[in-house]
Amino acid sequence: KIDKPGLVECPQCHELKMPHRACLNCGYYKSNKVM
């Protein structure tokens, strides 16, 4: 059985985001601006 992935807090803007993805709110991923 596959569970839905949980959400994690973005370290930059503190919005909830999918794990291992760039934040759609601020555009950061692992302390790097990617969007």
Secondary structure as a PSIPRED ss2 file (coil, helix, strand):
# PSIPRED VFORMAT (PSIPRED V4.0)

   1 K C   1.000  0.000  0.000
   2 I C   1.000  0.000  0.000
   3 D C   1.000  0.000  0.000
   4 K C   1.000  0.000  0.000
   5 P C   1.000  0.000  0.000
   6 G C   1.000  0.000  0.000
   7 L C   1.000  0.000  0.000
   8 V E   0.000  0.000  1.000
   9 E E   0.000  0.000  1.000
  10 C C   1.000  0.000  0.000
  11 P C   1.000  0.000  0.000
  12 Q C   1.000  0.000  0.000
  13 C C   1.000  0.000  0.000
  14 H C   1.000  0.000  0.000
  15 E C   1.000  0.000  0.000
  16 L E   0.000  0.000  1.000
  17 K E   0.000  0.000  1.000
  18 M C   1.000  0.000  0.000
  19 P C   1.000  0.000  0.000
  20 H C   1.000  0.000  0.000
  21 R C   1.000  0.000  0.000
  22 A C   1.000  0.000  0.000
  23 C C   1.000  0.000  0.000
  24 L C   1.000  0.000  0.000
  25 N C   1.000  0.000  0.000
  26 C C   1.000  0.000  0.000
  27 G C   1.000  0.000  0.000
  28 Y E   0.000  0.000  1.000
  29 Y E   0.000  0.000  1.000
  30 K C   1.000  0.000  0.000
  31 S C   1.000  0.000  0.000
  32 N E   0.000  0.000  1.000
  33 K E   0.000  0.000  1.000
  34 V C   1.000  0.000  0.000
  35 M C   1.000  0.000  0.000
